[in-house]
Amino acid sequence: MSTKAPWGQSAEQFQQFFADQWGKAVSSFQMPGMPTETAKVQFESEKIQAIQQAYVQEAAKLWANGLAQPAPLADRRFTGEGWEANPLASFTAATYLLNAKALTGMADAVQGDEKTRQRIRFAVEQWVAAMSPSNFLALNAQAQRKAIETKGESLAKGIQNLLHDMGQGHVSMTDESVFEVGKNVATTEGAIVFENALFQLIEYKPLTAKVHERPFLLVPPCINKYYILDLQPENSLIRYAVSQGHRTFVVSWRNPDAALGHLSWDDYIEDAMIRAIGVVQEIGNTDQINALGFCVGGTMLSAALAVLAARGEKPVASATFLTTLIDFTHTGVLDVFIEEAFVQLRELQMGKGGLLKGQELASTFSFLRPNDLVWNYVVGNYLKGETPPAFDLLYWNSDATNLPGPWYAWYLRNLYLENNMVKPGKLQVCGAAIDLGMLDLPIYIYGSREDHIVPITASYASTQVLPGDKRFVMGASGHIAGVINPPAKNKRSHWIREDGALPATHSEWLAGAQELPGSWWTDWSQWLQAHAGKQVAAPKRYGKGSKYKALEPAPGRYVLEKA
């Protein structure tokens, strides 16, 4: 990024200087779905003037101090003795931060609709993050200092790390050699009791002498592996459900290869969602079960329940939706990728067959938070030669899964682009015209306050499109950390409205909500128990008879398949 000083120029010259920088941002950093052309835009003059005035004031202070007394930098990319002891490096970083602030401010000053501003803001943020001085060895004073102190060892290790990551196809976010699925993650005891081409069904060994008569089925997102719900015993939602006396089952999705690239949304609803519900009913010998859907798993669960309702069937007594999009009106930062041209492109590429590679999907999600999930590891792994610390959640995050092209293309058009799920009778799924208004079962809806994948307003929107008895709870933190928050750790907070009111907007709901310390899991557990039926003796063996018997120990084969 240029360090030229434009503060003495006219407003028009100032605007042109940053417009040139910003045009580079939009055109030089392309993500899937971003337009390739740089449209000529106009700015709101008052906002530009305010940006310029602030820039002039801050730049004057910076240049007045010069290299003699560099201002301390709050940004963690530029902390450490290397930066503090190098006035030129500190000055370069401060200039970068000043220009970056002006560039991102200009994105908000664009005249136009909100989606245009959102897409421009996203592109500028990507470019600004990529151009940080900390990302380059020639400008990173901390990396240079470490190279001198280690006599070049850190650089040699960095090259080794780079070659290793090139071989595995992704930047290492954690020391992946520390973890092994089934050994120190995904360790809750259980067995596979059913499988087909799409999924394996895991039944878990009871931890209590008695269990509730209604079995409990968890449906994780098919865009990830199920063990986010079973990382370690102390933070496993699966183990927690088992310990609360629920006969617990989990869908473990197949990681599709080219032979499964023809599978559609209907295949997943009929042959996975509805099939899993039916198998759990049979094994539990009960008319109804309880079900939970997480993220896309929740979206598919709502579609399956609507199909079953259209058929006159109600096999699920209660449903829990965790950070789930059902109403796709507000999809947050992911909306920058969604437009008719992009969806048409994806339909042409893979609408009739093929795979969306897991690494493409993982990269897209990582670049939603580029400094934290991309450049932080580039600097640490390659410039400093560090091995990232062992972290189970990031190991799971790197364990990518593919998606069948037809499933993905249908999902993009009918949900993200056209939001057809909330239009009664609009969608035909498995031969049924679905209507969410027919889902009159009790529902628990959870959203995370800082979720950047399913914004809290989008989680809350489900309360307005699903009928029946509903409870909404908000937790602190993001899409994953907000969900995986066991009570024993007594971390974070959650918000509840004791009056049970569900007004039209999340902000109205929040105005009457009470913040409570600790995890939302205990509130959910109490709610679920009220719908789980009486307690009966825990089963002595997995499955049921000769039809559903233990095929192999959990976690099973499917979860081990790599993208």
ZAFIDO-318012 format. One record per residue (C-alpha): residue in one letter; y, x, z. Coordinates in pm, whole numbers, padded with zeros to 5 digits, always signed. Layout:
// residues N
AYXZ
...
***
This chain:
// residues 563
M+00000+00000+00000
S+00342+00134-00092
T+00561+00267+00190
K+00881+00237-00015
A+01169+00102+00199
P+01323-00210+00035
W+01537-00335+00324
G+01867-00238+00167
Q+01805-00444-00145
S+01923-00794-00233
A+01706-01095-00151
E+01597-01108-00516
Q+01506-00738-00520
F+01327-00770-00187
Q+01130-01066-00319
Q+01043-00881-00639
F+00926-00572-00450
F+00683-00768-00236
A+00587-00999-00521
D+00471-00689-00711
Q+00268-00573-00411
W+00129-00920-00363
G+00038-00962-00727
K-00178-00653-00687
A-00343-00822-00390
V-00434-01138-00576
S-00552-00961-00891
S-00724-00654-00743
F-00939-00818-00477
Q-01173-01078-00622
M-01419-01284-00422
P-01659-01542-00571
G-01454-01845-00663
M-01115-01675-00661
P-00910-01723-00980
T-00884-01414-01198
E-00532-01483-01318
T-00221-01419-01113
A-00008-01730-01136
K+00368-01694-01123
V+00487-01853-00801
Q+00818-01942-00645
F+00916-01886-00282
E+01110-02095-00033
S+01440-01909-00011
E+01503-01975+00358
K+01167-01833+00458
I+01217-01529+00234
Q+01556-01461+00389
A+01407-01484+00738
I+01128-01243+00640
Q+01380-01001+00492
Q+01606-01011+00799
A+01315-00945+01032
Y+01193-00666+00804
V+01533-00496+00798
Q+01562-00502+01175
E+01214-00365+01238
A+01238-00109+00960
A+01570+00020+01090
K+01414+00085+01430
L+01115+00255+01273
W+01318+00487+01054
A+01569+00560+01331
N+01287+00695+01548
G+01130+00868+01249
L+00855+01113+01332
A+01003+01219+01664
Q+00914+00916+01875
P+00658+00698+01697
A+00630+00354+01850
P+00299+00276+02024
L+00077+00061+01802
A-00098-00240+01953
D-00341-00270+01662
R-00681-00136+01771
R-00736+00025+01429
F-00467+00278+01524
T-00548+00359+01885
G-00688+00682+02027
E-00570+01038+02080
G-00589+01122+01711
W-00322+00868+01621
E-00108+00929+01927
A-00102+01306+01873
N-00013+01284+01503
P+00342+01155+01444
L+00297+01139+01067
A-00020+00930+01100
S+00148+00698+01350
F+00449+00656+01123
T+00224+00579+00825
A+00034+00317+01028
A+00354+00158+01156
T+00494+00138+00803
Y+00170-00019+00683
L+00181-00282+00958
L+00543-00363+00877
N+00471-00411+00507
A+00153-00606+00583
K+00347-00846+00803
A+00599-00909+00525
L+00328-00962+00263
T+00134-01212+00469
G+00455-01389+00564
M+00536-01433+00197
A+00207-01617+00143
D+00336-01885+00379
A+00666-01895+00190
V+00506-01991-00142
Q+00626-02316-00292
G+00331-02535-00373
D+00044-02726-00226
E-00140-02608+00083
K-00454-02508-00106
T-00254-02275-00332
R-00094-02112-00028
Q-00432-02089+00142
R-00592-01910-00154
I-00302-01670-00195
R-00302-01602+00179
F-00673-01526+00169
A-00638-01283-00123
V-00342-01108+00039
E-00525-01076+00369
Q-00824-00920+00194
W-00608-00667+00014
V-00403-00586+00324
A-00720-00530+00525
A-00869-00308+00253
M-00556-00093+00221
S-00527-00003+00590
P-00469+00374+00639
S-00757+00369+00888
N-01000+00306+00599
F-00930+00643+00433
L-01036+00980+00568
A-00718+01144+00436
L-00508+00904+00649
N-00731+00832+00948
A-00614+01072+01219
Q-00892+00973+01460
A-01167+01043+01205
Q-01004+01376+01117
R-00986+01473+01484
K-01354+01391+01531
A-01450+01594+01224
I-01270+01898+01369
E-01419+01851+01716
T-01775+01818+01579
K-01726+02099+01324
G-01798+01861+01039
E-02106+01703+01196
S-01948+01358+01200
L-01881+01381+00825
A-02239+01485+00754
K-02368+01197+00965
G-02127+00962+00788
I-02270+01058+00450
Q-02622+00997+00584
N-02513+00656+00710
L-02358+00574+00373
L-02673+00669+00183
H-02886+00467+00426
D-02669+00156+00386
M-02666+00193+00008
G-03045+00195+00020
Q-03069-00119+00232
G-02797-00300+00037
H-02553-00383+00316
V-02323-00221+00570
S-02499-00173+00905
M-02333-00377+01180
T-02584-00275+01445
D-02868-00030+01497
E-03130-00237+01319
S-03409+00004+01413
V-03391-00120+01773
F-03499-00478+01693
E-03821-00633+01570
V-03870-01008+01528
G-04144-01126+01759
K-04122-00811+01974
N-03775-00816+02130
V-03607-01109+01950
A-03768-01448+01887
T-04010-01398+02175
T-04046-01747+02325
E-04421-01818+02331
G-04547-02071+02079
A-04757-02127+01769
I-04727-02247+01411
V-04882-02596+01396
F-04787-02693+01039
E-04661-02526+00724
N-04582-02606+00363
A-04393-02425+00088
L-04058-02485+00257
F-04105-02432+00629
Q-04330-02355+00920
L-04318-02578+01227
I-04327-02394+01558
E-04441-02566+01876
Y-04351-02390+02200
K-04567-02351+02509
P-04443-02573+02794
L-04282-02401+03092
T-04308-02707+03314
A-04604-02906+03447
K-04462-03223+03297
V-04266-03288+02977
H-04062-03577+02849
E-04264-03817+02636
R-04033-03787+02336
P-04073-03450+02163
F-03766-03252+02066
L-03715-03106+01715
L-03453-02837+01643
V-03336-02781+01284
P-03149-02452+01228
P-02948-02385+00910
C-03160-02289+00610
I-02893-02034+00515
N-03000-01826+00817
K-03316-01759+01016
Y-03405-01981+01309
Y-03407-01712+01577
I-03033-01735+01636
L-03159-02005+01872
D-03406-01760+02033
L-03250-01414+02043
Q-03335-01305+02399
P-03494-01503+02685
E-03164-01516+02873
N-02962-01660+02583
S-03227-01866+02404
L-03137-02230+02346
I-03503-02287+02255
R-03630-02145+02583
Y-03365-02345+02770
A-03484-02670+02609
V-03846-02585+02697
S-03747-02504+03056
Q-03577-02844+03082
G-03910-03016+03023
H-03889-03093+02652
R-04191-03055+02425
T-04001-02842+02178
F-04052-02786+01805
V-03843-02575+01565
V-03824-02557+01187
S-03866-02199+01061
W-03740-02198+00702
R-03912-02014+00419
N-03700-01739+00270
P-03728-01854-00093
D-03820-01615-00373
A-03797-01667-00749
A-04103-01896-00746
L-03909-02141-00526
G-03583-02115-00718
H-03629-02465-00864
L-03609-02648-00529
S-03341-02914-00489
W-03157-03084-00204
D-03399-03377-00235
D-03695-03139-00193
Y-03550-03007+00131
I-03477-03356+00266
E-03812-03512+00173
D-04055-03222+00205
A-03890-03042+00497
M-03660-03265+00705
I-03849-03593+00681
R-04185-03417+00682
A-04098-03223+01000
I-03986-03540+01175
G-04311-03712+01077
V-04532-03424+01191
V-04358-03405+01530
Q-04404-03781+01568
E-04776-03749+01495
I-04831-03453+01727
G-04636-03620+02004
N-04810-03953+01942
T-04477-04132+01974
D-04271-04373+01768
Q-03950-04175+01816
I-03844-03817+01876
N-03514-03648+01959
A-03361-03411+01703
L-03092-03143+01686
G-02926-02996+01378
F-02721-02676+01381
C-02461-02614+01107
V-02618-02691+00765
G-02929-02799+00954
G-02717-03077+01102
T-02585-03176+00760
M-02940-03205+00629
L-03051-03391+00941
S-02776-03651+00892
A-02881-03695+00527
A-03248-03732+00625
L-03165-03989+00891
A-02960-04186+00636
V-03251-04181+00388
L-03490-04301+00658
A-03247-04575+00762
A-03225-04692+00401
R-03605-04718+00406
G-03591-04925+00723
E-03724-04644+00944
K-03576-04514+01271
P-03803-04233+01392
V-03526-04047+01578
A-03406-04180+01913
S-03106-03949+01947
A-02943-03677+01740
T-02740-03369+01837
F-02509-03203+01586
L-02386-02850+01662
T-02091-02715+01459
T-02190-02943+01171
L-02000-03053+00862
I-02065-03416+00771
D-01713-03512+00663
F-01604-03226+00433
T-01234-03317+00422
H-01132-03006+00618
T-01357-02707+00556
G-01128-02429+00675
V-01112-02091+00503
L-01420-02162+00288
D-01209-02412+00098
V-01050-02121-00093
F-01369-02093-00296
I-01404-02460-00384
E-01263-02592-00709
E-01405-02769-01012
A-01420-02455-01228
F-01611-02257-00965
V-01859-02538-00901
Q-01917-02580-01275
L-01980-02206-01304
R-02238-02217-01026
E-02404-02520-01185
L-02432-02333-01515
Q-02564-02019-01341
M-02824-02176-01117
G-02806-02555-01121
K-03142-02580-01298
G-03311-02284-01133
G-03257-01943-00984
L-03153-01802-00648
L-02832-01746-00460
K-02908-01405-00317
G-02886-01375+00058
Q-02669-01065+00043
E-02402-01245-00163
L-02387-01520+00094
A-02377-01271+00383
S-02097-01071+00217
T-01890-01386+00165
F-01915-01478+00533
S-01835-01121+00639
F-01517-01113+00432
L-01392-01423+00611
R-01316-01173+00891
P-01278-00846+00698
N-01137-00622+00970
D-01401-00718+01225
L-01707-00757+01003
V-01647-00510+00719
W-01387-00236+00759
N-01457-00178+01126
Y-01809-00067+01031
V-01698+00127+00723
V-01472+00337+00944
G-01720+00379+01227
N-02033+00438+01018
Y-01895+00655+00737
L-01565+00816+00843
K-01665+00883+01204
G-02042+00916+01156
E-02120+00676+01441
T-02431+00463+01485
P-02325+00108+01566
P-02449-00017+01905
A-02757-00238+01929
F-02657-00606+01928
D-02912-00882+01874
L-02667-01130+01722
L-02549-00883+01459
Y-02910-00792+01380
W-02975-01160+01309
N-02653-01177+01105
S-02781-00897+00880
D-03120-01064+00826
A-03010-01252+00514
T-03184-01544+00343
N-03180-01663-00018
L-03106-02018-00129
P-03255-02209-00424
G-02991-02248-00695
P-03029-02626-00750
W-02999-02689-00373
Y-02685-02475-00357
A-02520-02627-00667
W-02583-02983-00542
Y-02445-02892-00201
L-02126-02744-00348
R-02048-03040-00574
N-02153-03337-00367
L-02040-03218-00028
Y-01783-02937-00042
L-01608-03050-00361
E-01646-03429-00369
N-01723-03510-00003
N-01966-03782-00108
M-02166-03799+00214
V-01903-04015+00385
K-01876-04260+00092
P-02124-04545+00156
G-02370-04582-00130
K-02216-04299-00334
L-02500-04047-00289
Q-02855-04098-00410
V-03086-03880-00199
C-03464-03905-00238
G-03419-04228-00432
A-03207-04396-00162
A-02838-04481-00163
I-02735-04340+00173
D-02487-04494+00414
L-02403-04312+00737
G-02291-04645+00877
M-02658-04733+00926
L-02712-04452+01180
D-02674-04655+01498
L-02851-04405+01726
P-02691-04215+02021
I-02528-03894+01900
Y-02403-03579+02074
I-02146-03381+01872
Y-02044-03026+01964
G-01765-02819+01805
S-01635-02466+01878
R-01262-02426+01925
E-01224-02101+01724
D-01486-02177+01459
H-01377-02037+01120
I-01677-02180+00929
V-01677-02536+01065
P-01325-02587+01201
I-01301-02785+01522
T-01120-03064+01335
A-01415-03087+01096
S-01668-03104+01381
Y-01461-03377+01541
A-01437-03569+01213
S-01805-03664+01253
T-01702-03893+01539
Q-01508-04107+01293
V-01784-04151+01031
L-02092-04189+01251
P-02133-04525+01429
G-02306-04597+01755
D-02278-04438+02098
K-02125-04089+02060
R-02026-03805+02290
F-01803-03519+02173
V-01774-03185+02352
M-01570-02879+02256
G-01663-02527+02357
A-01464-02205+02355
S-01515-01921+02103
G-01654-01934+01749
H-01930-02068+01527
I-02212-01871+01691
A-02080-01739+02023
G-01960-02087+02120
V-02307-02233+02065
I-02510-01949+02218
N-02355-01969+02564
P-02621-02005+02837
P-02516-02150+03175
A-02651-01853+03374
K-02382-01623+03233
N-02104-01861+03345
K-01886-01757+03051
R-01618-01939+02855
S-01519-02301+02900
H-01586-02642+02752
W-01379-02958+02721
I-01488-03317+02787
R-01317-03655+02800
E-01456-03844+03094
D-01330-04174+02954
G-01546-04119+02644
A-01259-04211+02412
L-01279-04090+02051
P-00933-04138+01897
A-00859-04080+01529
T-00776-03708+01553
H-00899-03407+01746
S-00550-03336+01880
E-00537-03685+02032
W-00882-03633+02183
L-00783-03296+02327
A-00471-03441+02489
G-00695-03645+02720
A-00972-03386+02765
Q-01047-03182+03075
E-01131-02812+03062
L-01438-02719+03264
P-01561-02365+03334
G-01890-02238+03192
S-02136-02359+02932
W-02160-02699+02768
W-02543-02671+02775
T-02573-02844+03114
D-02374-03146+02995
W-02587-03169+02682
S-02910-03131+02881
Q-02818-03423+03105
W-02732-03634+02801
L-03057-03545+02622
Q-03273-03623+02926
A-03134-03976+02929
H-03285-04026+02580
A-03609-03831+02629
G-03819-04096+02800
K-04044-04072+03101
Q-04226-03756+03202
V-04593-03703+03118
A-04839-03422+03174
A-04762-03117+02960
P-05011-03063+02676
K-05279-02801+02732
R-05297-02689+02370
Y-05079-02673+02061
G-05074-02941+01794
K-05307-03239+01786
G-05678-03242+01710
S-05810-03080+01395
K-05520-03194+01174
Y-05248-02998+01352
K-05381-02688+01521
A-05243-02344+01594
L-05235-02152+01264
E-05080-01831+01398
P-04865-01724+01694
A-04489-01772+01686
P-04265-01656+01529
G-04494-01686+01225
R-04489-01526+00882
Y-04198-01706+00717
V-03930-01564+00944
L-04045-01209+00863
E-03984-01245+00488
K-03682-01046+00371
A-03429-01155+00112
***
